[in-house]
C-alpha cells in the first residue's frame, strides 16, 4: 500500500513537471538550438553560391619544386580528380599552424647530392589521407626510377641509398577541433547546471507549497519521512532522465535534418553511406553520455535530499526560492572549477573530482578529455553511491522536525483560493482535459522511447560488431547481427509497453487480463471466425495499397532493402523468420493493441482504434508501409475491441508477415511455392465466403427497425465528431507534438534512404 502511494506521488509530480509551461518553453528552445547548432554549416552552405561551395570542397596542393623534379608527375596523377588543384609555388613558408587549412597540402621537393630526391609533405589533421598517400607514392616512384637509372650502383648501395633518401611527413594538429570538443563539454556542463537549477527550484517550491497547505502533514500519516523524501527526489530524478530522453530525441531530429540537408547539395549526388548516425556517435561518446547520466542522477538525488531539508525550514514560497541559492552557488563554483582544472589537471583536481557533487562535473569532462582513469572513476562512483543512503538517514529527523514545528504567521492568508471556479461542469471539463493530455503524454513518450531504443540500439550493435569482428569465428557476423537485432527489437518495444501498461486503470487492466485468459468454446469460435475473415480483408487491403503506392511512386521493396536475399543458411533463415514474422506478431500487438488501446479505450472504442492504428503505422517508419499498416491496424483494432482478446490479432499479424517472408525466402523453390500459393488461395476463398455469410446475417439483423435505430445512434456522426473534439487534447500535449516532429523527420529521411538504396 505504501509503495503504491509512493508511485502515485512520483507519477503526479512527474506529470506536473512535464506539463509545466516553462518546461515546454525550455524544450522548444532546446529543440531549435539543437537543430541550428548541428546543422549550422549545412544551413549556411545553402545560401552560398554554387562556385563558392565547390571552392570550399576542393583541395589545393602547393608544390615547391625549383629543379622541376616531381611537379609534372604529381599534377598528372591528379589530372582526373576534379576536387584537386595542383599549383607550383616558390614560397610555402607563408603557411603556418594558424592559416594552414585542411584543404591545403604543402609539398617541398629538392634533389639530394644533385642525383636523388628528398621531399617533405605538410598538411593539417583532417585532410584527406588518400591525397597524401597518392603524393607519397608518386614521389617514391620518381625516386626509384632515378636510382635504377644509375648503372654504376651495386644492389647493396641501392638499398643503402633508399634508406638514406626519405619523405618527411608533418601532420599539424587541428587545434580548432580540440577547441570545439572542449567547448562542447563545457556547454554540456552548463546544461547540467541549468537542469539542476530547475530541479532544485522545483523541490523547493513543492515542499514549501505542501508545507503551507499542511498536505505534507497529511501525507506523513500514511508514509514515513524517508519514503516521502525518496518519492519527491525520485520524481525529480526521473524528470531529469525524461529531459535527457527529449534531448536525445532532439539530436536525432537534428541529425535527420542534417542528413537531408547534406544530401541536397550543389553537386547533385547523394551518398548513402553518409546516412548513418554511426558517423556521429562512437563508443567514447556513448560512454561519456552514460557516465554523465549516472553521475547526474545520483548527484541530483543527493542535492535533492539536501534541498528538502533546507526547504522544510522555510515559511513561504519566496523563502523557498532563496533557499536554492546556496546549492546553486556551490554548483556554479564547481562548474567554474572544471574550466580551471580540466585543461591542466593536477593533484588538487583529482582530489576534487572524487568528492560528491563535484564528481558530476569533473569525471565526465576529464574522461572525454583523456585525463581520467578508471580507478578514479570507480572511487568517485563508490563515494557518490555511499553518500546517497547516508544523506537519507541524516535528513529524516531535521526534515520532520522542520515540517511539524511550522506555524503560519499571523494575518497571512493563502491567496487565490477564492478565484477557483467551483462549478461542476467546469471542473469536469478540466479533469477531462487533464486526462486527455495525460494520455497524449504517455503515448508520445512511449513512442519516443521506442524510436530512441531502436536507433541507438542499431548504433550500439554496429559498434559492438566492429569490436568483435576478429574475435568470434564459430558464428558468422550476419547471424550475430540478426540475433542482436532481435534482442534490440524486443527491448525497444517491451519497455515502452510496460510504461503504457502502468497507465492503464487497474480495473480495466484486470478485466482485460481476465478476458485474455478466459477460454471457452464460444470465444474460441468467435476468434477463429475473425481470423478466417481477416485473411481476405488483409489481401484486399494489400492489393489496394499496392496499386495506390505504385501510382504515388513511393513503393519500395522492403525485403530487398533489409537484405533478406543476402543471407544464407538454416540459422539465418530461422532468425529472419523470427525477426520479421514471430517477434512483431507478439510484441507489436502487445504495444499497440494491448498498450495503446488499453490507455485510450476509456475515450471511446472508435478513438482507441484510430489512435492505435496511427501509432501502428507510425512505428513502421516509412511511407510505403504506412498506408497498409494504418488500414490493417483499423482491422486489428476492431477485432481486439470485438473479441476482447489479443491472440486473434497476433495470429493475423503472424500470417501476414509470415506469408510475405516465406515468399521472399523460398521464391526459387518452384514446387513449394506452387503448394504455398494454392494454400493461400484456399484460405482467402474460405475467408471470403465466411465474410459474405457474416455480412448477410448482419444485414438481416439490421432489417429490424429497433436494430436500425440502435445502429444509427451508435454511428451518429455528430456524437462521433463531438467525442473526437473532446479528445483532441491528446494531440495537443507537448510530448505528443515532439513525437510527431521526430516521426516526421524519420519518415522523410528513411523514405529518402530507401528510395536511394
Secondary structure, 3 states (H helix, E strand, C coil): CHHHHHHHHHHHHHHHHHHCHHHHHHHHHHHHHHHHHHCHHHHHHHCCCHHHHHHHHCEEEEEECCCCCCHHHHHHHCCCCCCEEEEECCCCCCCCCCCCCCCEEEEEEEEECCCEEEEEEEEECCCCHHHHHHHHHHHHHHHHHHHHCCCCCCHHHHHHHHHHCCEEEEEECCHHHHHHHHHHHHHHHHHHHHHHHHHHHHHHHHHHHHHHCCHHHHHCCCCCHHHHHHHHHHHHHHHHHHHHHHHHHHHHHHHHHHHHHHCCCCCCCCCHHHCCHHHCCCHHHHHHHHHHHHHHHHHHHHHHHHHHHHHHCCCCHHHHHHHHHHHHHHHHHHHHHHHHHCCCCCHHHHHHHCCCCCHHHHHHHHHHCCCCCHHHHHHHHHHHHHHHHHHHHHHHHHHHHHHHCCCCCCCCCCCCHHHCCCCHHHHHHHHHHHHHHHHHHHHHHHHHHHHHHHHHHHHHHHHHHHHCCCCCCCCCHHHHHHHHHHHHHHHHHHHHHHHHHHCCCHHHHHHHHHHHHCCCHHHHHHHHHHHHHHHHHHHHHHHHHHHHHHHHCCCCCHHHHCCHHHCCCHHHHHHHHHHHHHHHHHHHHHHHHHHHHHHHHHHCHHHHHHHHHHHHHHCCCCHHHHHHHHHHHHHHHHHHHHHCCCHHHHHHHHHHHHHHHHHHHCCCCHHHHHHHHHHHHHHHHHHHHHHHHHHHHHHHHHCCHHHHHHHHHHCCHHHHHHHHHHHHHHCCCHHHHHHHHHHHHHHHHHHHHHHHC
